[in-house]
Amino acid sequence: MNLEFSGEVWFWKGPAPWHFVTVPDDQCGELEATSAVVSYGWGMIPVAAEIGRTRWTTSLFPKDGQYVVPLKVWVRKAEGLDLGDVVTVRLTVDV
């Protein structure tokens, strides 16, 4: 399964602060249907992610009925991303 969408970079200040991009609602249904097959626990979905020329592996987190893409520090640095930037994310889920 391949998905592409645009979203804003946001910051979660929890006990382990992290930057994310939220997958739009209309694509979360596809991911939720796939999660039963590919999830390794807690609804996490392993993906290959890409922003610009940067590609990495990560896992989508379920949050408030949606999924969020965690943005590693090195990814944000490589692409020059800041809080509030709107980015195009490409995801590949091996089903």
N, CA, C and O atoms as a Tinker XYZ file with bonds, in Angstrom:
   380  protein
     1  N      0.841000   -1.166000    0.000000    73     2
     2  CA     0.000000    0.000000    0.000000    64     1     3
     3  C      0.892000    1.236000    0.000000    63     2     4     5
     4  O      1.844000    1.325000    0.775000    81     3
     5  N      0.580000    2.181000   -0.867000    73     3     6
     6  CA     1.309000    3.438000   -0.947000    64     5     7
     7  C      0.350000    4.591000   -0.684000    63     6     8     9
     8  O     -0.752000    4.627000   -1.233000    81     7
     9  N      0.764000    5.523000    0.145000    73     7    10
    10  CA    -0.029000    6.710000    0.457000    64     9    11
    11  C      0.833000    7.944000    0.264000    63    10    12    13
    12  O      2.042000    7.906000    0.490000    81    11
    13  N      0.212000    9.032000   -0.151000    73    11    14
    14  CA     0.897000   10.319000   -0.226000    64    13    15
    15  C     -0.071000   11.382000    0.260000    63    14    16    17
    16  O     -1.245000   11.379000   -0.112000    81    15
    17  N      0.419000   12.291000    1.092000    73    15    18
    18  CA    -0.415000   13.347000    1.645000    64    17    19
    19  C      0.461000   14.496000    2.102000    63    18    20    21
    20  O      1.679000   14.357000    2.216000    81    19
    21  N     -0.162000   15.621000    2.360000    73    19    22
    22  CA     0.536000   16.775000    2.922000    64    21    23
    23  C     -0.013000   17.058000    4.304000    63    22    24    25
    24  O     -1.203000   16.875000    4.558000    81    23
    25  N      0.853000   17.504000    5.191000    73    23    26
    26  CA     0.438000   17.821000    6.548000    64    25    27
    27  C      1.441000   18.736000    7.219000    63    26    28    29
    28  O      2.566000   18.910000    6.750000    81    27
    29  N      1.012000   19.314000    8.325000    73    27    30
    30  CA     1.833000   20.259000    9.076000    64    29    31
    31  C      2.657000   19.541000   10.136000    63    30    32    33
    32  O      2.166000   18.633000   10.806000    81    31
    33  N      3.905000   19.953000   10.283000    73    31    34
    34  CA     4.780000   19.421000   11.329000    64    33    35
    35  C      4.330000   20.012000   12.668000    63    34    36    37
    36  O      4.227000   21.230000   12.815000    81    35
    37  N      4.060000   19.125000   13.652000    73    35    38
    38  CA     3.655000   19.586000   14.981000    64    37    39
    39  C      4.507000   18.904000   16.037000    63    38    40    41
    40  O      5.173000   17.904000   15.770000    81    39
    41  N      4.476000   19.455000   17.226000    73    39    42
    42  CA     5.338000   19.011000   18.311000    64    41    43
    43  C      4.499000   18.519000   19.475000    63    42    44    45
    44  O      3.544000   19.176000   19.889000    81    43
    45  N      4.864000   17.354000   20.001000    73    43    46
    46  CA     4.206000   16.812000   21.189000    64    45    47
    47  C      5.166000   16.970000   22.358000    63    46    48    49
    48  O      6.303000   16.501000   22.306000    81    47
    49  N      4.702000   17.633000   23.414000    73    47    50
    50  CA     5.566000   17.957000   24.547000    64    49    51
    51  C      5.557000   16.906000   25.641000    63    50    52    53
    52  O      6.051000   17.162000   26.739000    81    51
    53  N      5.010000   15.734000   25.372000    73    51    54
    54  CA     4.882000   14.708000   26.400000    64    53    55
    55  C      6.196000   14.339000   27.063000    63    54    56    57
    56  O      7.207000   15.010000   26.856000    81    55
    57  N      6.191000   13.274000   27.861000    73    55    58
    58  CA     7.400000   12.871000   28.573000    64    57    59
    59  C      8.565000   12.560000   27.631000    63    58    60    61
    60  O      9.728000   12.659000   28.021000    81    59
    61  N      8.249000   12.186000   26.399000    73    59    62
    62  CA     9.276000   11.973000   25.374000    64    61    63
    63  C      8.905000   12.869000   24.192000    63    62    64    65
    64  O      8.221000   12.418000   23.273000    81    63
    65  N      9.346000   14.139000   24.199000    73    63    66
    66  CA     8.942000   15.080000   23.149000    64    65    67
    67  C      9.350000   14.604000   21.756000    63    66    68    69
    68  O     10.404000   13.994000   21.577000    81    67
    69  N      8.492000   14.896000   20.772000    73    67    70
    70  CA     8.729000   14.398000   19.427000    64    69    71
    71  C      7.972000   15.256000   18.430000    63    70    72    73
    72  O      6.971000   15.877000   18.789000    81    71
    73  N      8.432000   15.302000   17.176000    73    71    74
    74  CA     7.741000   15.983000   16.086000    64    73    75
    75  C      6.991000   14.940000   15.252000    63    74    76    77
    76  O      7.463000   13.819000   15.066000    81    75
    77  N      5.817000   15.333000   14.755000    73    75    78
    78  CA     4.960000   14.427000   13.981000    64    77    79
    79  C      4.314000   15.158000   12.822000    63    78    80    81
    80  O      4.300000   16.388000   12.770000    81    79
    81  N      3.774000   14.375000   11.886000    73    79    82
    82  CA     2.833000   14.829000   10.867000    64    81    83
    83  C      1.652000   13.877000   10.958000    63    82    84    85
    84  O      1.841000   12.663000   11.029000    81    83
    85  N      0.437000   14.409000   10.958000    73    83    86
    86  CA    -0.771000   13.584000   11.080000    64    85    87
    87  C     -1.256000   13.149000    9.700000    63    86    88    89
    88  O     -1.329000   13.956000    8.773000    81    87
    89  N     -1.588000   11.860000    9.577000    73    87    90
    90  CA    -2.172000   11.332000    8.348000    64    89    91
    91  C     -3.618000   11.838000    8.272000    63    90    92    93
    92  O     -4.345000   11.751000    9.261000    81    91
    93  N     -4.048000   12.365000    7.118000    73    91    94
    94  CA    -5.420000   12.867000    6.987000    64    93    95
    95  C     -6.466000   11.769000    7.230000    63    94    96    97
    96  O     -6.232000   10.591000    6.960000    81    95
    97  N     -7.616000   12.190000    7.745000    73    95    98
    98  CA    -8.711000   11.261000    8.073000    64    97    99
    99  C     -9.049000   10.307000    6.937000    63    98   100   101
   100  O     -9.243000    9.113000    7.167000    81    99
   101  N     -9.122000   10.824000    5.705000    73    99   102
   102  CA    -9.568000    9.980000    4.591000    64   101   103
   103  C     -8.600000    8.850000    4.263000    63   102   104   105
   104  O     -8.971000    7.911000    3.559000    81   103
   105  N     -7.367000    8.921000    4.760000    73   103   106
   106  CA    -6.418000    7.841000    4.523000    64   105   107
   107  C     -6.211000    6.962000    5.754000    63   106   108   109
   108  O     -5.602000    5.896000    5.666000    81   107
   109  N     -6.715000    7.405000    6.888000    73   107   110
   110  CA    -6.570000    6.610000    8.115000    64   109   111
   111  C     -7.401000    5.327000    8.072000    63   110   112   113
   112  O     -7.014000    4.323000    8.669000    81   111
   113  N     -8.530000    5.348000    7.377000    73   111   114
   114  CA    -9.363000    4.152000    7.262000    64   113   115
   115  C     -8.621000    3.016000    6.573000    63   114   116   117
   116  O     -8.699000    1.864000    7.001000    81   115
   117  N     -7.899000    3.345000    5.501000    73   115   118
   118  CA    -7.103000    2.342000    4.796000    64   117   119
   119  C     -6.038000    1.759000    5.725000    63   118   120   121
   120  O     -5.807000    0.550000    5.745000    81   119
   121  N     -5.398000    2.637000    6.489000    73   119   122
   122  CA    -4.359000    2.181000    7.411000    64   121   123
   123  C     -4.933000    1.314000    8.515000    63   122   124   125
   124  O     -4.340000    0.299000    8.882000    81   123
   125  N     -6.078000    1.705000    9.046000    73   123   126
   126  CA    -6.682000    0.929000   10.122000    64   125   127
   127  C     -7.046000   -0.478000    9.638000    63   126   128   129
   128  O     -6.856000   -1.458000   10.358000    81   127
   129  N     -7.565000   -0.566000    8.423000    73   127   130
   130  CA    -7.911000   -1.878000    7.860000    64   129   131
   131  C     -6.667000   -2.747000    7.704000    63   130   132   133
   132  O     -6.735000   -3.965000    7.868000    81   131
   133  N     -5.549000   -2.135000    7.394000    73   131   134
   134  CA    -4.298000   -2.856000    7.196000    64   133   135
   135  C     -3.626000   -3.215000    8.518000    63   134   136   137
   136  O     -2.866000   -4.181000    8.584000    81   135
   137  N     -3.900000   -2.450000    9.564000    73   135   138
   138  CA    -3.182000   -2.636000   10.829000    64   137   139
   139  C     -3.344000   -4.038000   11.403000    63   138   140   141
   140  O     -2.423000   -4.552000   12.039000    81   139
   141  N     -4.499000   -4.665000   11.192000    73   139   142
   142  CA    -4.708000   -6.011000   11.724000    64   141   143
   143  C     -3.717000   -7.017000   11.136000    63   142   144   145
   144  O     -3.386000   -8.017000   11.773000    81   143
   145  N     -3.251000   -6.746000    9.926000    73   143   146
   146  CA    -2.337000   -7.652000    9.241000    64   145   147
   147  C     -0.870000   -7.331000    9.555000    63   146   148   149
   148  O     -0.048000   -8.240000    9.670000    81   147
   149  N     -0.539000   -6.038000    9.694000    73   147   150
   150  CA     0.862000   -5.646000    9.784000    64   149   151
   151  C      1.309000   -5.129000   11.154000    63   150   152   153
   152  O      2.509000   -5.022000   11.406000    81   151
   153  N      0.372000   -4.809000   12.035000    73   151   154
   154  CA     0.737000   -4.221000   13.322000    64   153   155
   155  C      1.498000   -5.207000   14.190000    63   154   156   157
   156  O      1.196000   -6.401000   14.207000    81   155
   157  N      2.485000   -4.696000   14.910000    73   155   158
   158  CA     3.247000   -5.540000   15.818000    64   157   159
   159  C      2.875000   -5.258000   17.272000    63   158   160   161
   160  O      3.568000   -5.706000   18.186000    81   159
   161  N      1.816000   -4.537000   17.487000    73   159   162
   162  CA     1.337000   -4.261000   18.837000    64   161   163
   163  C      0.902000   -2.825000   18.991000    63   162   164   165
   164  O      1.445000   -1.936000   18.335000    81   163
   165  N     -0.064000   -2.586000   19.845000    73   163   166
   166  CA    -0.610000   -1.254000   20.149000    64   165   167
   167  C     -1.094000   -0.518000   18.911000    63   166   168   169
   168  O     -1.256000    0.702000   18.950000    81   167
   169  N     -1.328000   -1.229000   17.812000    73   167   170
   170  CA    -1.805000   -0.592000   16.589000    64   169   171
   171  C     -0.726000    0.093000   15.770000    63   170   172   173
   172  O     -1.026000    0.759000   14.779000    81   171
   173  N      0.529000   -0.065000   16.177000    73   171   174
   174  CA     1.646000    0.537000   15.444000    64   173   175
   175  C      1.765000   -0.126000   14.071000    63   174   176   177
   176  O      1.622000   -1.342000   13.949000    81   175
   177  N      2.027000    0.679000   13.038000    73   175   178
   178  CA     2.142000    0.165000   11.676000    64   177   179
   179  C      3.536000    0.492000   11.135000    63   178   180   181
   180  O      3.867000    1.666000   10.972000    81   179
   181  N      4.359000   -0.525000   10.854000    73   179   182
   182  CA     5.685000   -0.266000   10.281000    64   181   183
   183  C      5.559000    0.235000    8.838000    63   182   184   185
   184  O      4.786000   -0.305000    8.046000    81   183
   185  N      6.335000    1.280000    8.510000    73   183   186
   186  CA     6.281000    1.876000    7.175000    64   185   187
   187  C      7.668000    2.297000    6.725000    63   186   188   189
   188  O      8.581000    2.471000    7.532000    81   187
   189  N      7.802000    2.457000    5.416000    73   187   190
   190  CA     8.916000    3.198000    4.834000    64   189   191
   191  C      8.336000    4.568000    4.540000    63   190   192   193
   192  O      7.298000    4.680000    3.888000    81   191
   193  N      9.005000    5.618000    5.021000    73   191   194
   194  CA     8.513000    6.986000    4.856000    64   193   195
   195  C      9.492000    7.785000    4.013000    63   194   196   197
   196  O     10.686000    7.487000    3.970000    81   195
   197  N      8.967000    8.805000    3.344000    73   195   198
   198  CA     9.808000    9.651000    2.511000    64   197   199
   199  C      9.275000   11.071000    2.518000    63   198   200   201
   200  O      8.080000   11.304000    2.335000    81   199
   201  N     10.181000   12.018000    2.732000    73   199   202
   202  CA     9.891000   13.441000    2.593000    64   201   203
   203  C     11.039000   14.012000    1.768000    63   202   204   205
   204  O     12.206000   13.869000    2.130000    81   203
   205  N     10.700000   14.651000    0.671000    73   203   206
   206  CA    11.753000   15.175000   -0.209000    64   205   207
   207  C     12.644000   14.051000   -0.681000    63   206   208   209
   208  O     12.169000   13.067000   -1.248000    81   207
   209  N     13.946000   14.196000   -0.446000    73   207   210
   210  CA    14.908000   13.163000   -0.861000    64   209   211
   211  C     15.284000   12.231000    0.291000    63   210   212   213
   212  O     16.143000   11.361000    0.142000    81   211
   213  N     14.638000   12.418000    1.428000    73   211   214
   214  CA    14.997000   11.653000    2.623000    64   213   215
   215  C     14.020000   10.502000    2.820000    63   214   216   217
   216  O     12.804000   10.692000    2.824000    81   215
   217  N     14.576000    9.303000    2.982000    73   215   218
   218  CA    13.773000    8.089000    3.165000    64   217   219
   219  C     14.247000    7.397000    4.438000    63   218   220   221
   220  O     15.446000    7.321000    4.705000    81   219
   221  N     13.293000    6.893000    5.218000    73   219   222
   222  CA    13.628000    6.200000    6.464000    64   221   223
   223  C     12.516000    5.222000    6.812000    63   222   224   225
   224  O     11.423000    5.282000    6.248000    81   223
   225  N     12.805000    4.320000    7.747000    73   223   226
   226  CA    11.786000    3.408000    8.250000    64   225   227
   227  C     11.367000    3.891000    9.631000    63   226   228   229
   228  O     12.169000    4.408000   10.408000    81   227
   229  N     10.087000    3.705000    9.904000    73   227   230
   230  CA     9.523000    4.128000   11.177000    64   229   231
   231  C      8.229000    3.358000   11.382000    63   230   232   233
   232  O      7.916000    2.442000   10.621000    81   231
   233  N      7.489000    3.724000   12.394000    73   231   234
   234  CA     6.169000    3.132000   12.630000    64   233   235
   235  C      5.175000    4.239000   12.912000    63   234   236   237
   236  O      5.462000    5.185000   13.645000    81   235
   237  N      4.001000    4.104000   12.316000    73   235   238
   238  CA     2.925000    5.056000   12.562000    64   237   239
   239  C      2.318000    4.767000   13.927000    63   238   240   241
   240  O      2.145000    3.609000   14.307000    81   239
   241  N      1.998000    5.821000   14.658000    73   239   242
   242  CA     1.363000    5.703000   15.963000    64   241   243
   243  C     -0.122000    5.976000   15.809000    63   242   244   245
   244  O     -0.492000    6.941000   15.141000    81   243
   245  N     -0.989000    5.163000   16.402000    73   243   246
   246  CA    -2.405000    5.544000   16.430000    64   245   247
   247  C     -2.598000    6.625000   17.490000    63   246   248   249
   248  O     -2.091000    6.502000   18.605000    81   247
   249  N     -3.341000    7.700000   17.137000    73   247   250
   250  CA    -3.590000    8.780000   18.086000    64   249   251
   251  C     -4.929000    9.429000   17.776000    63   250   252   253
   252  O     -5.138000    9.974000   16.693000    81   251
   253  N     -5.826000    9.359000   18.744000    73   251   254
   254  CA    -7.134000   10.023000   18.629000    64   253   255
   255  C     -7.874000    9.654000   17.342000    63   254   256   257
   256  O     -8.443000   10.527000   16.686000    81   255
   257  N     -7.873000    8.379000   16.978000    73   255   258
   258  CA    -8.594000    7.914000   15.795000    64   257   259
   259  C     -7.875000    8.166000   14.485000    63   258   260   261
   260  O     -8.423000    7.899000   13.415000    81   259
   261  N     -6.657000    8.677000   14.555000    73   259   262
   262  CA    -5.858000    8.913000   13.359000    64   261   263
   263  C     -4.510000    8.222000   13.545000    63   262   264   265
   264  O     -4.284000    7.531000   14.538000    81   263
   265  N     -3.626000    8.417000   12.581000    73   263   266
   266  CA    -2.250000    7.928000   12.696000    64   265   267
   267  C     -1.309000    9.113000   12.531000    63   266   268   269
   268  O     -1.602000   10.058000   11.798000    81   267
   269  N     -0.177000    9.051000   13.220000    73   267   270
   270  CA     0.818000   10.109000   13.111000    64   269   271
   271  C      2.155000    9.506000   12.694000    63   270   272   273
   272  O      2.503000    8.390000   13.078000    81   271
   273  N      2.892000   10.278000   11.898000    73   271   274
   274  CA     4.209000    9.886000   11.409000    64   273   275
   275  C      5.252000   10.597000   12.258000    63   274   276   277
   276  O      5.315000   11.827000   12.243000    81   275
   277  N      6.080000    9.849000   13.004000    73   275   278
   278  CA     7.138000   10.494000   13.771000    64   277   279
   279  C      8.278000   10.946000   12.852000    63   278   280   281
   280  O      8.701000   10.213000   11.959000    81   279
   281  N      8.763000   12.163000   13.089000    73   279   282
   282  CA     9.859000   12.713000   12.292000    64   281   283
   283  C     11.132000   12.727000   13.128000    63   282   284   285
   284  O     11.256000   13.506000   14.073000    81   283
   285  N     12.063000   11.870000   12.776000    73   283   286
   286  CA    13.331000   11.797000   13.494000    64   285   287
   287  C     14.112000   13.101000   13.313000    63   286   288   289
   288  O     13.936000   13.808000   12.321000    81   287
   289  N     14.970000   13.406000   14.278000    73   287   290
   290  CA    15.755000   14.640000   14.238000    64   289   291
   291  C     16.559000   14.724000   12.941000    63   290   292   293
   292  O     16.575000   15.770000   12.293000    81   291
   293  N     17.221000   13.644000   12.560000    73   291   294
   294  CA    18.068000   13.686000   11.372000    64   293   295
   295  C     17.259000   13.917000   10.103000    63   294   296   297
   296  O     17.762000   14.508000    9.147000    81   295
   297  N     15.997000   13.453000   10.085000    73   295   298
   298  CA    15.118000   13.689000    8.933000    64   297   299
   299  C     14.778000   15.176000    8.855000    63   298   300   301
   300  O     14.851000   15.781000    7.786000    81   299
   301  N     14.406000   15.759000    9.993000    73   299   302
   302  CA    14.067000   17.182000   10.019000    64   301   303
   303  C     15.272000   18.034000    9.602000    63   302   304   305
   304  O     15.122000   19.007000    8.863000    81   303
   305  N     16.463000   17.665000   10.076000    73   303   306
   306  CA    17.670000   18.408000    9.704000    64   305   307
   307  C     17.980000   18.248000    8.223000    63   306   308   309
   308  O     18.303000   19.226000    7.550000    81   307
   309  N     17.885000   17.030000    7.712000    73   307   310
   310  CA    18.197000   16.766000    6.301000    64   309   311
   311  C     17.291000   17.551000    5.360000    63   310   312   313
   312  O     17.724000   17.993000    4.296000    81   311
   313  N     16.035000   17.721000    5.756000    73   311   314
   314  CA    15.062000   18.419000    4.904000    64   313   315
   315  C     14.834000   19.869000    5.333000    63   314   316   317
   316  O     14.041000   20.577000    4.712000    81   315
   317  N     15.517000   20.315000    6.385000    73   315   318
   318  CA    15.367000   21.689000    6.850000    64   317   319
   319  C     13.972000   21.999000    7.364000    63   318   320   321
   320  O     13.444000   23.085000    7.126000    81   319
   321  N     13.368000   21.032000    8.078000    73   319   322
   322  CA    11.986000   21.182000    8.532000    64   321   323
   323  C     11.898000   21.841000    9.899000    63   322   324   325
   324  O     12.696000   21.562000   10.794000    81   323
   325  N     10.914000   22.718000   10.044000    73   323   326
   326  CA    10.640000   23.380000   11.309000    64   325   327
   327  C      9.185000   23.174000   11.689000    63   326   328   329
   328  O      8.354000   22.799000   10.863000    81   327
   329  N      8.902000   23.421000   12.928000    73   327   330
   330  CA     7.543000   23.369000   13.456000    64   329   331
   331  C      6.635000   24.235000   12.590000    63   330   332   333
   332  O      6.962000   25.385000   12.297000    81   331
   333  N      5.496000   23.681000   12.181000    73   331   334
   334  CA     4.529000   24.422000   11.375000    64   333   335
   335  C      4.718000   24.316000    9.879000    63   334   336   337
   336  O      3.841000   24.731000    9.120000    81   335
   337  N      5.851000   23.765000    9.427000    73   335   338
   338  CA     6.053000   23.569000    7.987000    64   337   339
   339  C      5.041000   22.564000    7.458000    63   338   340   341
   340  O      4.693000   21.609000    8.152000    81   339
   341  N      4.570000   22.772000    6.240000    73   339   342
   342  CA     3.691000   21.801000    5.583000    64   341   343
   343  C      4.565000   20.989000    4.634000    63   342   344   345
   344  O      5.267000   21.534000    3.783000    81   343
   345  N      4.501000   19.659000    4.807000    73   343   346
   346  CA     5.353000   18.749000    4.031000    64   345   347
   347  C      4.505000   17.714000    3.315000    63   346   348   349
   348  O      3.388000   17.405000    3.729000    81   347
   349  N      5.058000   17.186000    2.235000    73   347   350
   350  CA     4.425000   16.058000    1.537000    64   349   351
   351  C      5.134000   14.798000    1.998000    63   350   352   353
   352  O      6.357000   14.684000    1.912000    81   351
   353  N      4.336000   13.847000    2.492000    73   351   354
   354  CA     4.851000   12.596000    3.036000    64   353   355
   355  C      4.397000   11.455000    2.124000    63   354   356   357
   356  O      3.234000   11.398000    1.724000    81   355
   357  N      5.302000   10.570000    1.805000    73   355   358
   358  CA     4.969000    9.349000    1.085000    64   357   359
   359  C      5.233000    8.165000    2.003000    63   358   360   361
   360  O      6.295000    8.068000    2.619000    81   359
   361  N      4.262000    7.270000    2.088000    73   359   362
   362  CA     4.389000    6.100000    2.960000    64   361   363
   363  C      4.195000    4.831000    2.153000    63   362   364   365
   364  O      3.362000    4.775000    1.249000    81   363
   365  N      4.970000    3.818000    2.488000    73   363   366
   366  CA     4.790000    2.489000    1.910000    64   365   367
   367  C      4.604000    1.508000    3.065000    63   366   368   369
   368  O      5.431000    1.420000    3.972000    81   367
   369  N      3.493000    0.774000    3.004000    73   367   370
   370  CA     3.200000   -0.269000    4.002000    64   369   371
   371  C      3.281000   -1.591000    3.272000    63   370   372   373
   372  O      2.560000   -1.802000    2.297000    81   371
   373  N      4.154000   -2.496000    3.729000    73   371   374
   374  CA     4.249000   -3.822000    3.135000    64   373   375
   375  C      3.126000   -4.684000    3.683000    63   374   376   377
   376  O      3.106000   -5.018000    4.867000    81   375
   377  N      2.195000   -5.039000    2.815000    73   375   378
   378  CA     1.044000   -5.857000    3.214000    64   377   379
   379  C      1.251000   -7.272000    2.733000    63   378   380
   380  O      0.401000   -8.132000    2.960000    81   379
